[in-house]
Amino acid sequence: MKKIFIILLVLYISPAINAQTDTTKIEQYCQIIATPRLLSNRVTIDIDFGEERSIWRDNRLKTYDGKLKKFNSVIDALNFMGRDGWAFINAYPVSVGSGVVYHFAFKKTFFKTDT
């Protein structure tokens, strides 16, 4: 009788345990903006993840040890995004004054979290 009770209890509880896991996936998007520097062949790389910008908070990309992440070129930034699991979507130039600013769009699939 005790064995039957334990088996029924396990069978009753197991669906409730499985129902706790949320496997909903969502897509997030980001954009790399490459702006040419004045009187230089180099570019300034900015990665926009869609977060709120504020003068009181530093939103710049940092490495795991807390140092500011710097890129050597646009290709270095694109390779960084690829290693981090972001998938390239599209690239397009935008004329600004006498220069051209390049935009690169990426997407990545995440599991939904309740935050």
Summary of the structure (lengths in Angstrom):
residues: 115
radius of gyration: 23.2
end to end distance: 45.1
largest distance: 85.6
contacts: 220
relative contact order: 0.23
helix: 23%
strand: 37%
